[in-house]
């Protein structure tokens, strides 16, 4: 996109950012779980804590520091997904955001919620919806080997009546497949059905997003994966006009007031969903990490990570007994590279790789398990080469 200073899509011309990320440790290829923070983010966290303490935590100056930090984060995140800053509420995780919607949405007894793939879905975007099963039917879309679903089945479910919410992932944590979120959003909006999207695996690694094109009412993601921010930083997008669909799960002086009859009146978003203190220092670090990513360019970061993923996929695919999973079409996946080795327990393999200085993860696809690599924009070609070589040593 022209507005983020990134390289043209598919150019792959830009190298890793110069310095700023941890060096001297293991080769870290587990960014789909959590990314290391750049030095600017670490310094922003410690700088915030020092300034907050110097000002006196419960002082007017500290209050201005906090409000400015939160305003900054909302502005930066809103720019990445193209929404208003007032549509961004701050919490501690993607799981927090999912539960804010699953626990707050008004689902009439006997109606249906549509999810994808049931146990193939990430637990954070599966268990909260299964808690609704006592009063609503949770219906699952069938999936193929990559975790993708057929839009025609979704259309049939929606036309069958009774569906009051659809909850989907934007991209999958196991295969890296990018789902047809825009097409689903168009189908749901046309029928007036609310739409929740788990964007934990897209914000920060697929370029600049546009929530108006996705047509979702709610979207949850966090700052510690592809945005390279601190743990304990979560974001919830709530579209203007959709906030009334949710009853806030928590209430406090920051999020509500009492009227003349002592009835609780929820404030407008974003405060509506922000009862209690936030991780203020973490949000300062997140703002710094986002600025670092924006200087590099969101689309350039996507190109960089995808180039490294393509290199790793090619190296692994050439090895006997190694199967690389996920969509063949590069445009339909993130930089996640899932693979399995014939006759090897993925958990044992990942542990042996980490013991030799290559950090990946083990994830499941239904009953099957696989090793998952997930390079980001700060990784290098030599790291990917070394990772492939360490896998080759295990064959």
C-alpha positions as CSV (number, residue, x, y, z in Angstrom):
1,X,0.0,0.0,0.0
2,X,1.3,3.4,-0.8
3,X,0.6,4.9,2.6
4,X,2.9,2.8,4.8
5,X,6.3,3.4,3.2
6,X,6.6,-0.3,2.3
7,X,8.1,-1.8,-0.8
8,X,5.8,-2.8,-3.6
9,X,4.0,-6.1,-3.0
10,X,6.1,-9.1,-4.2
11,X,9.3,-7.0,-4.6
12,X,11.2,-8.9,-1.9
13,X,14.0,-6.3,-2.3
14,X,14.4,-5.0,1.2
15,X,16.7,-6.8,3.7
16,X,16.2,-7.2,7.4
17,X,16.0,-4.0,9.6
18,X,19.4,-2.8,10.7
19,X,19.9,-3.8,14.4
20,X,17.5,-3.3,17.2
21,X,16.4,-6.9,17.7
22,X,18.0,-9.4,20.1
23,X,21.3,-10.9,18.8
24,X,23.5,-13.7,20.0
25,X,20.7,-16.0,21.0
26,X,18.9,-18.9,19.2
27,X,17.5,-18.6,15.7
28,X,14.0,-17.6,16.5
29,X,11.3,-18.8,14.1
30,X,8.3,-18.8,16.3
31,X,6.8,-15.4,15.7
32,X,3.3,-16.8,15.2
33,X,3.4,-17.4,19.0
34,X,5.2,-14.3,20.2
35,X,7.9,-12.1,18.6
36,X,11.0,-10.6,20.3
37,X,10.7,-6.9,21.0
38,X,13.0,-4.4,19.3
39,X,15.2,-2.3,21.5
40,X,13.0,0.8,21.1
41,X,10.1,-1.1,22.6
42,X,12.1,-2.3,25.6
43,X,13.4,1.2,26.2
44,X,9.9,2.6,25.9
45,X,8.6,0.3,28.6
46,X,11.4,1.1,31.0
47,X,11.2,4.8,30.1
48,X,7.4,4.9,30.8
49,X,7.9,3.2,34.2
50,X,10.7,5.6,35.1
51,X,8.7,8.7,34.1
52,X,5.5,7.4,35.7
53,X,7.3,6.8,39.0
54,X,9.1,10.2,38.8
55,X,5.8,12.0,38.2
56,X,4.1,10.2,41.1
57,X,1.7,7.4,39.9
58,X,-1.5,9.2,41.1
59,X,-0.7,12.6,39.9
60,X,-2.0,14.9,37.1
61,X,1.2,14.6,35.2
62,X,1.1,10.8,35.4
63,X,-2.5,10.9,34.2
64,X,-1.5,12.9,31.2
65,X,1.3,10.4,30.5
66,X,-1.1,7.5,30.6
67,X,-3.8,9.2,28.5
68,X,-1.2,10.2,25.9
69,X,0.2,6.7,25.7
70,X,-3.2,5.1,25.2
71,X,-4.2,7.7,22.6
72,X,-1.0,7.1,20.8
73,X,-1.5,3.3,20.6
74,X,-5.1,3.7,19.4
75,X,-4.0,6.1,16.7
76,X,-1.2,3.8,15.5
77,X,-3.4,0.7,15.5
78,X,-6.3,2.5,13.8
79,X,-3.9,3.5,11.0
80,X,-2.8,-0.2,10.4
81,X,-6.4,-1.5,10.1
82,X,-8.0,1.7,8.7
83,X,-10.5,2.6,11.4
84,X,-11.2,5.3,13.9
85,X,-9.1,5.4,17.1
86,X,-12.4,5.4,19.1
87,X,-13.1,1.9,17.6
88,X,-10.0,0.4,19.3
89,X,-10.3,-0.8,22.9
90,X,-7.2,-1.9,24.9
91,X,-7.0,-5.2,26.9
92,X,-4.4,-7.8,27.5
93,X,-4.7,-10.5,24.8
94,X,-6.6,-11.8,21.8
95,X,-8.3,-14.2,24.2
96,X,-9.6,-11.2,26.1
97,X,-11.1,-9.8,23.0
98,X,-12.7,-13.1,22.0
99,X,-14.3,-13.4,25.4
100,X,-15.5,-9.8,25.4
101,X,-17.6,-10.7,22.4
102,X,-18.6,-14.3,23.3
103,X,-19.5,-13.3,26.8
104,X,-21.2,-10.0,25.9
105,X,-23.2,-10.8,22.7
106,X,-26.9,-11.3,23.1
107,X,-27.7,-14.7,21.6
108,X,-31.3,-15.8,21.9
109,X,-31.9,-19.3,23.1
110,X,-32.2,-21.8,20.3
111,X,-30.3,-19.7,17.7
112,X,-27.0,-20.6,16.1
113,X,-23.4,-19.4,16.1
114,X,-21.2,-20.4,13.1
115,X,-17.6,-21.3,13.6
116,X,-15.0,-23.0,11.4
117,X,-13.6,-26.5,11.8
118,X,-14.4,-27.0,15.5
119,X,-11.3,-28.6,17.1
120,X,-9.1,-27.4,14.2
121,X,-9.6,-23.9,15.4
122,X,-7.3,-22.2,17.9
123,X,-8.6,-22.8,21.5
124,X,-9.0,-19.1,22.1
125,X,-11.4,-18.8,19.2
126,X,-13.2,-22.1,20.0
127,X,-13.7,-22.6,23.7
128,X,-15.5,-19.3,24.3
129,X,-18.1,-20.1,21.7
130,X,-18.5,-23.6,23.0
131,X,-19.6,-22.1,26.3
132,X,-22.7,-20.8,24.5
133,X,-23.7,-24.3,23.6
134,X,-26.1,-24.4,26.6
135,X,-28.4,-21.9,25.0
136,X,-27.3,-21.8,21.3
137,X,-26.3,-24.3,18.7
138,X,-22.7,-24.0,17.6
139,X,-22.5,-25.0,14.0
140,X,-19.2,-25.8,12.3
141,X,-18.1,-25.3,8.7
142,X,-16.4,-28.2,7.1
143,X,-12.7,-27.7,6.2
144,X,-10.2,-29.1,3.7
145,X,-6.6,-30.3,4.5
146,X,-5.4,-26.7,4.8
147,X,-8.3,-25.6,7.1
148,X,-10.2,-23.7,4.4
149,X,-13.9,-23.8,4.2
150,X,-16.4,-23.6,1.3
151,X,-18.2,-20.3,1.0
152,X,-21.2,-22.1,-0.5
153,X,-21.7,-24.0,2.8
154,X,-21.5,-20.8,4.8
155,X,-24.2,-19.3,2.5
156,X,-26.4,-22.3,2.9
157,X,-26.1,-22.1,6.7
158,X,-26.9,-18.4,6.7
159,X,-29.9,-18.8,4.4
160,X,-31.2,-21.6,6.7
161,X,-32.1,-19.0,9.3
162,X,-31.4,-18.8,13.0
163,X,-27.8,-17.7,12.7
164,X,-27.1,-14.8,15.1
165,X,-23.3,-14.6,14.8
166,X,-20.3,-16.0,12.8
167,X,-16.9,-16.2,14.4
168,X,-14.0,-16.9,12.1
169,X,-10.2,-16.7,12.1
170,X,-8.6,-14.4,9.5
171,X,-5.6,-16.7,9.1
172,X,-4.9,-20.0,10.8
173,X,-2.3,-20.6,13.5
174,X,-1.5,-24.1,12.3
175,X,-1.4,-24.1,8.4
176,X,-1.0,-20.4,7.9
177,X,-4.0,-20.4,5.5
178,X,-5.7,-17.0,4.9
179,X,-9.4,-17.5,5.0
180,X,-11.9,-15.7,2.7
181,X,-12.7,-13.2,5.4
182,X,-13.9,-10.5,3.0
183,X,-16.3,-12.8,1.1
184,X,-17.7,-14.0,4.4
185,X,-18.1,-10.5,5.7
186,X,-20.0,-9.5,2.6
187,X,-22.4,-12.5,3.0
188,X,-22.9,-11.8,6.6
189,X,-23.4,-8.0,6.2
190,X,-25.9,-8.6,3.4
191,X,-28.0,-10.6,5.9
192,X,-27.5,-8.4,8.9
193,X,-25.7,-11.0,10.9
194,X,-22.9,-9.9,13.3
195,X,-19.4,-11.0,12.4
196,X,-16.4,-11.6,14.7
197,X,-12.9,-12.0,13.3
198,X,-9.8,-13.4,15.1
199,X,-6.9,-11.5,13.5
200,X,-4.1,-12.6,15.8
201,X,-2.3,-14.1,12.8
202,X,-2.7,-11.3,10.3
203,X,-2.3,-7.9,11.9
204,X,1.4,-7.0,11.5
205,X,2.3,-9.7,9.0
206,X,-0.1,-9.4,6.0
207,X,0.4,-5.7,5.2
208,X,-2.1,-2.9,6.0
209,X,-5.6,-4.2,6.6
210,X,-9.0,-2.5,5.9
211,X,-11.8,-3.4,8.3
212,X,-14.3,-1.7,6.0
213,X,-13.5,-4.3,3.3
214,X,-13.6,-7.1,5.9
215,X,-17.0,-5.9,7.1
216,X,-16.5,-7.3,10.5
217,X,-18.3,-6.0,13.6
218,X,-15.6,-7.1,16.0
219,X,-12.0,-8.0,15.6
220,X,-9.5,-9.2,18.2
221,X,-5.7,-9.4,18.0
222,X,-2.7,-8.8,20.2
223,X,0.5,-6.8,20.3
224,X,3.0,-9.5,21.1
225,X,2.9,-11.6,17.9
226,X,3.5,-9.9,14.5
227,X,3.5,-6.3,15.9
228,X,6.6,-7.3,18.1
229,X,5.2,-5.6,21.2
230,X,5.1,-6.7,24.9
231,X,3.1,-9.6,26.3
232,X,-0.1,-8.5,27.9
233,X,-1.1,-6.1,25.1
234,X,-4.4,-6.9,23.4
235,X,-6.6,-4.9,21.0
236,X,-10.4,-5.2,20.3
237,X,-11.9,-3.5,17.3
238,X,-15.6,-2.7,17.7
239,X,-17.3,-1.1,14.7
240,X,-19.2,2.1,15.3
241,X,-22.8,1.1,15.6
242,X,-22.0,-2.4,16.8
243,X,-21.1,-1.6,20.4
244,X,-24.7,-1.9,21.5
245,X,-24.7,-5.6,20.6
246,X,-22.3,-6.3,23.5
247,X,-23.0,-6.1,27.2
248,X,-19.5,-5.3,28.7
249,X,-18.2,-8.3,30.7
250,X,-16.7,-5.9,33.3
251,X,-17.7,-2.6,34.7
252,X,-16.0,0.1,36.7
253,X,-15.5,3.8,37.1
254,X,-13.4,4.0,33.9
255,X,-16.1,2.4,31.8
256,X,-19.4,3.5,33.3
257,X,-21.3,6.0,35.4
258,X,-24.5,6.0,37.5
259,X,-27.5,7.9,36.5
260,X,-29.9,9.7,38.9
261,X,-31.6,6.4,39.7
262,X,-28.3,4.6,40.5
263,X,-28.5,2.6,37.3
264,X,-25.3,1.8,35.5
265,X,-24.8,3.6,32.2
266,X,-21.9,2.4,30.1
267,X,-19.7,5.0,28.5
268,X,-19.2,5.1,24.8
269,X,-16.3,3.1,23.2
270,X,-13.5,2.7,23.7
271,X,-13.9,3.3,27.4
272,X,-17.0,1.1,27.4
273,X,-14.8,-2.0,27.2
274,X,-11.9,-0.8,29.4
275,X,-12.9,-1.2,33.1
276,X,-10.0,-1.1,35.4
277,X,-6.3,-0.3,34.8
278,X,-4.5,-1.2,31.6
279,X,-1.0,-2.4,31.0
280,X,0.2,1.2,30.5
281,X,3.9,0.4,30.3
282,X,3.2,-2.4,27.8
283,X,1.2,-0.1,25.6
284,X,4.1,2.4,25.5
285,X,6.3,-0.5,24.3
286,X,3.7,-1.5,21.8
287,X,3.6,2.0,20.3
288,X,7.4,2.0,19.9
289,X,7.3,-1.5,18.3
290,X,4.6,-0.4,15.8
291,X,6.6,2.7,14.9
292,X,9.6,0.5,14.1
293,X,7.4,-1.8,12.0
294,X,5.9,1.2,10.1
295,X,9.3,2.7,9.4
296,X,10.3,-0.6,7.7
297,X,6.9,-0.7,6.0
298,X,4.0,-3.1,6.5
299,X,3.9,-4.4,3.0
300,X,7.7,-4.6,3.0
301,X,7.6,-6.7,6.1
302,X,5.0,-9.0,4.5
303,X,7.3,-9.3,1.4
304,X,10.4,-10.0,3.6
305,X,8.7,-12.7,5.7
306,X,7.1,-14.3,2.7
307,X,10.5,-14.5,0.9
308,X,12.1,-16.2,3.9
309,X,9.1,-18.6,4.2
310,X,9.4,-19.4,0.5
311,X,13.1,-20.2,0.9
312,X,12.4,-22.5,3.9
313,X,9.5,-24.2,2.1
314,X,11.7,-24.9,-0.9
315,X,14.6,-26.3,1.2
316,X,12.3,-28.5,3.3
317,X,10.3,-29.8,0.3
318,X,13.5,-31.0,-1.3
319,X,14.3,-33.3,1.7
320,X,13.2,-36.9,1.6
321,X,10.5,-37.8,4.1
322,X,9.6,-34.2,4.7
323,X,6.0,-32.9,4.0
324,X,5.3,-29.2,3.9
325,X,1.7,-28.3,4.7
326,X,-0.5,-25.3,3.9
327,X,-1.8,-23.8,0.7
328,X,0.4,-23.9,-2.4
329,X,-0.8,-20.5,-3.4
330,X,1.5,-17.9,-1.7
331,X,-1.3,-15.3,-1.8
332,X,-3.5,-17.6,0.4
333,X,-1.0,-18.0,3.3
334,X,1.0,-16.2,5.8
335,X,4.8,-16.8,6.5
336,X,3.9,-19.8,8.6
337,X,5.7,-22.9,7.4
338,X,4.2,-26.1,8.9
339,X,6.0,-29.4,8.2
340,X,6.2,-33.0,9.3
341,X,9.0,-35.6,9.0
342,X,8.0,-39.2,8.3
343,X,8.5,-41.4,11.3
344,X,9.4,-38.6,13.7
345,X,7.4,-37.2,16.6
346,X,7.1,-33.5,16.0
347,X,7.5,-32.7,19.7
348,X,10.8,-34.6,19.9
349,X,12.0,-33.0,16.7
350,X,11.1,-29.5,17.9
351,X,12.9,-30.1,21.2
352,X,16.0,-31.4,19.4
353,X,16.0,-28.4,17.1
354,X,15.7,-26.0,20.0
355,X,18.6,-27.7,21.8
356,X,20.7,-26.9,18.8
357,X,19.6,-23.3,18.7
358,X,16.6,-23.2,16.4
359,X,13.3,-22.3,18.0
360,X,10.1,-23.4,16.3
361,X,6.8,-24.7,17.7
362,X,4.6,-27.8,17.6
363,X,1.0,-27.3,16.5
364,X,-1.9,-29.5,15.7
365,X,-4.2,-30.0,12.7
366,X,-7.1,-31.9,14.2
367,X,-5.5,-35.1,15.4
368,X,-2.2,-34.6,13.5
369,X,0.7,-32.6,14.9
370,X,3.4,-30.8,13.0
371,X,6.4,-28.5,13.5
372,X,5.6,-24.9,12.7
373,X,8.2,-22.3,11.7
374,X,7.1,-18.7,11.4
375,X,9.8,-16.2,10.2
376,X,9.2,-12.4,10.5
377,X,10.8,-9.4,8.9
378,X,13.9,-9.3,11.2
379,X,15.0,-12.8,10.4
380,X,17.7,-13.4,7.8
381,X,18.4,-15.8,4.9
382,X,21.4,-17.3,6.8
383,X,19.1,-18.1,9.7
384,X,16.6,-19.9,7.5
385,X,19.5,-21.8,5.8
386,X,20.8,-22.9,9.2
387,X,17.3,-23.9,10.3
388,X,16.9,-26.1,7.2
389,X,20.3,-27.6,7.7
390,X,19.4,-28.6,11.3
391,X,16.2,-30.3,10.1
392,X,18.3,-32.1,7.4
393,X,20.6,-33.4,10.2
394,X,17.5,-35.1,11.8
395,X,16.6,-37.2,8.7
